[in-house]
Amino acid sequence: GDVIEFHGPEGTGKTEMLYHLVARCILPKSEGGLEVGVMFIDTDYHFDMLRLVTILEHRLAQSTEETIKQCLGRLFLVNCSSSTQLLLTLYSLENMFCTHPSLCLLVLDSISAFYWIDRSNGGESLNLQEMNMKKCAEILEKLLREYHLVLFATTQTIMQKSTNSAEHSFSPKPQHETDADYRPYLCKSWQQMVTHRIFFSKQSNSGNNKAFSVISCDIKKKHIVKRSFTIAECGVQF
């Protein structure tokens, strides 16, 4: 299955875009949805159920309490507070996907949440720093392959923008990575899994503080698309 990474600084609409995707998946087909199950792993403790309900209410022609409950019945939410807990959660999910064949989408917000903690706990050893993340990537790959899932995961921009012009002249980067100032920092196992990377940023030239830009990159085809969107009470609007 495809692995789509949403990358960008905090406050650029990544989680809001996930609500947009989740709503589309859990809405009934009669309302333009896909009527499939979603497994949402929240590591940042940012998930806002009321926000998702508001978006669903705006999408439904007749938003009764019963219809909302039916939609939310297709959503499974798990919280993780460490990379070890994330690893154990992923191990336990196999049974969940096996018994719920309607589960098609796996969301991880965010997969980079434990980067600094793991780096600190691992000491000087890169292998120890990345051990849990590598194992998580292996299990995710297995789950996607065996259960034909699509994975959306967010990563936060944590590396500072480089101002060293000499560095740029000796290590030319693809245009989309330069535009988005992308600095990969998660383990190679994860980097190799990603099929699409979408860079999120605020539109600096817009007077609207709810206006955002995305640069979508298909890594295999080297295909780049730029789009902009705004966030309203009803959700993401393109």
C-alpha positions as CSV (number, residue, x, y, z in Angstrom):
1,G,0.0,0.0,0.0
2,D,0.9,3.6,-0.4
3,V,2.7,5.5,2.4
4,I,2.0,9.2,2.4
5,E,4.0,11.5,4.7
6,F,2.7,14.9,5.7
7,H,5.7,17.0,6.6
8,G,5.9,20.6,7.9
9,P,6.2,22.8,10.9
10,E,3.5,22.9,13.6
11,G,0.4,24.9,12.7
12,T,0.5,24.3,9.0
13,G,-2.7,22.2,8.7
14,K,-1.4,18.6,8.8
15,T,-3.8,17.3,11.4
16,E,-6.7,19.3,9.9
17,M,-6.0,17.6,6.6
18,L,-6.1,14.2,8.4
19,Y,-9.6,15.1,9.7
20,H,-10.6,15.8,6.1
21,L,-9.4,12.4,5.0
22,V,-10.8,10.5,8.0
23,A,-14.2,12.2,7.4
24,R,-14.2,11.1,3.7
25,C,-13.5,7.5,4.7
26,I,-16.0,7.1,7.5
27,L,-18.9,9.0,5.9
28,P,-21.5,6.7,4.3
29,K,-21.4,6.2,0.5
30,S,-24.8,7.9,0.2
31,E,-23.2,11.1,1.5
32,G,-20.2,10.9,-0.9
33,G,-18.0,9.0,1.6
34,L,-16.1,5.7,1.2
35,E,-17.8,4.0,4.2
36,V,-14.6,2.2,5.4
37,G,-12.8,1.9,8.7
38,V,-9.9,4.0,9.9
39,M,-7.3,3.2,12.6
40,F,-6.0,6.5,14.0
41,I,-2.9,6.4,16.2
42,D,-2.4,9.7,18.1
43,T,1.0,10.2,19.6
44,D,0.8,14.0,20.0
45,Y,-2.5,13.9,22.0
46,H,-3.8,16.5,19.5
47,F,-6.8,14.5,18.3
48,D,-10.0,16.6,18.7
49,M,-13.1,14.5,18.5
50,L,-15.4,17.6,18.6
51,R,-13.6,19.0,15.6
52,L,-14.1,15.8,13.6
53,V,-17.8,15.8,14.6
54,T,-18.2,19.4,13.4
55,I,-16.7,18.5,10.0
56,L,-19.0,15.4,9.7
57,E,-22.0,17.6,10.6
58,H,-21.1,20.0,7.7
59,R,-20.7,17.1,5.3
60,L,-23.9,15.3,6.1
61,A,-27.1,16.4,4.4
62,Q,-29.1,15.4,7.5
63,S,-26.7,15.1,10.5
64,T,-28.7,13.2,13.1
65,E,-27.0,11.9,16.2
66,E,-27.5,8.3,15.0
67,T,-25.7,9.0,11.6
68,I,-22.8,10.7,13.4
69,K,-22.6,7.6,15.8
70,Q,-22.6,5.3,12.8
71,C,-19.7,7.3,11.2
72,L,-17.7,7.3,14.4
73,G,-18.3,3.6,14.8
74,R,-15.9,3.2,11.8
75,L,-13.1,5.1,13.6
76,F,-10.7,3.4,16.0
77,L,-8.6,5.7,18.1
78,V,-5.4,4.7,20.0
79,N,-3.1,6.9,22.0
80,C,0.6,6.2,22.5
81,S,3.0,8.1,24.7
82,S,6.4,6.4,23.8
83,S,8.0,4.6,20.9
84,T,7.9,1.4,23.0
85,Q,4.2,1.8,23.4
86,L,3.8,2.6,19.7
87,L,5.8,-0.6,18.9
88,L,3.6,-2.8,21.1
89,T,0.4,-1.1,19.7
90,L,1.5,-1.9,16.1
91,Y,2.2,-5.6,17.1
92,S,-1.3,-5.8,18.6
93,L,-3.0,-4.3,15.5
94,E,-2.6,-7.4,13.4
95,N,-5.5,-9.1,15.1
96,M,-7.6,-5.9,14.7
97,F,-7.1,-5.7,11.0
98,C,-7.7,-9.5,10.7
99,T,-11.1,-9.2,12.5
100,H,-12.2,-5.9,10.9
101,P,-11.7,-6.3,7.1
102,S,-13.4,-2.9,6.5
103,L,-10.3,-1.2,8.0
104,C,-8.5,0.4,5.0
105,L,-6.7,3.4,6.3
106,L,-4.0,3.7,9.0
107,V,-3.2,7.1,10.3
108,L,-0.2,8.0,12.5
109,D,-0.1,11.5,13.9
110,S,2.8,11.9,14.3
111,I,5.4,9.3,13.6
112,S,8.2,11.8,14.6
113,A,6.8,12.5,18.1
114,F,9.4,10.4,20.0
115,Y,12.4,11.4,18.0
116,W,14.1,13.5,20.6
117,I,13.2,11.2,23.5
118,D,14.6,8.2,21.6
119,R,17.7,10.1,20.7
120,S,18.3,11.0,24.3
121,N,17.6,7.4,25.6
122,G,19.9,5.9,22.9
123,G,22.9,7.8,24.1
124,E,25.8,7.8,21.6
125,S,24.6,4.8,19.7
126,L,22.6,5.5,16.5
127,N,21.4,1.9,16.5
128,L,19.9,2.3,20.0
129,Q,18.4,5.7,19.1
130,E,16.7,4.2,16.0
131,M,15.9,0.7,17.3
132,N,12.2,1.2,18.1
133,M,11.6,3.3,15.0
134,K,13.2,0.6,12.7
135,K,11.0,-2.1,14.3
136,C,7.9,0.1,13.9
137,A,8.8,0.6,10.2
138,E,9.1,-3.2,9.7
139,I,5.8,-3.9,11.3
140,L,4.1,-1.1,9.4
141,E,5.4,-2.5,6.1
142,K,4.1,-6.0,7.0
143,L,0.7,-4.7,8.0
144,L,0.4,-2.6,4.8
145,R,1.4,-5.6,2.6
146,E,-0.8,-8.2,4.3
147,Y,-3.9,-6.1,4.8
148,H,-3.6,-3.8,1.7
149,L,-3.8,-0.7,3.8
150,V,-2.9,2.9,3.0
151,L,-0.8,4.8,5.6
152,F,-0.9,8.5,6.3
153,A,1.7,9.7,8.8
154,T,2.8,13.2,9.9
155,T,6.3,14.3,10.6
156,Q,7.3,17.7,12.1
157,T,10.0,20.0,10.7
158,I,12.6,20.0,13.5
159,M,15.8,20.8,11.6
160,Q,16.8,24.4,11.3
161,K,17.0,26.0,7.9
162,S,20.5,26.0,6.6
163,T,22.1,29.3,5.7
164,N,25.4,27.8,4.6
165,S,25.7,28.7,0.9
166,A,28.8,26.4,0.5
167,E,26.7,23.5,1.6
168,H,24.1,24.2,-1.0
169,S,26.7,24.5,-3.8
170,F,28.3,21.1,-3.0
171,S,25.1,19.2,-2.3
172,P,22.4,20.2,-4.8
173,K,18.9,19.0,-3.8
174,P,15.8,18.4,-5.8
175,Q,13.7,21.6,-6.3
176,H,10.8,20.4,-4.1
177,E,13.1,19.6,-1.2
178,T,14.7,23.1,-1.5
179,D,11.3,24.8,-1.7
180,A,10.2,22.9,1.4
181,D,13.6,23.0,3.2
182,Y,13.3,19.2,3.8
183,R,15.7,17.6,6.2
184,P,15.2,13.8,6.6
185,Y,16.0,12.8,10.2
186,L,14.0,9.6,10.8
187,C,15.6,6.2,10.2
188,K,16.3,4.9,6.6
189,S,13.7,2.1,7.0
190,W,11.0,4.8,7.2
191,Q,12.5,6.9,4.5
192,Q,12.5,4.0,2.1
193,M,8.8,3.2,2.8
194,V,7.4,6.6,1.9
195,T,5.9,6.7,-1.6
196,H,4.5,10.2,-1.5
197,R,5.7,13.2,0.6
198,I,3.5,16.2,1.0
199,F,5.1,19.4,2.3
200,F,2.9,21.8,4.3
201,S,3.5,25.5,4.9
202,K,1.6,28.7,5.7
203,Q,1.0,31.1,2.8
204,S,3.1,34.0,3.8
205,N,1.8,36.3,1.0
206,S,-1.8,35.8,2.1
207,G,-3.7,38.1,4.5
208,N,-5.7,35.1,5.6
209,N,-3.9,33.3,8.5
210,K,-5.9,30.2,7.7
211,A,-4.4,29.9,4.2
212,F,-1.9,27.1,3.6
213,S,0.2,25.6,0.7
214,V,1.1,22.0,0.0
215,I,3.8,20.6,-2.4
216,S,3.0,17.0,-3.2
217,C,5.8,14.8,-4.4
218,D,5.4,11.3,-5.9
219,I,8.8,9.9,-4.9
220,K,9.0,7.1,-7.5
221,K,7.7,9.1,-10.5
222,K,9.4,12.4,-9.4
223,H,6.1,14.1,-10.0
224,I,5.4,17.4,-8.2
225,V,2.1,19.2,-7.7
226,K,1.5,22.5,-5.8
227,R,-1.8,23.3,-4.3
228,S,-3.2,25.7,-1.7
229,F,-6.1,25.3,0.8
230,T,-7.9,27.2,3.5
231,I,-9.3,25.9,6.8
232,A,-12.9,26.9,7.6
233,E,-15.3,25.7,10.3
234,C,-16.6,23.1,7.8
235,G,-13.0,21.8,7.3
236,V,-10.4,21.9,4.6
237,Q,-11.4,23.8,1.4
238,F,-9.3,23.7,-1.8
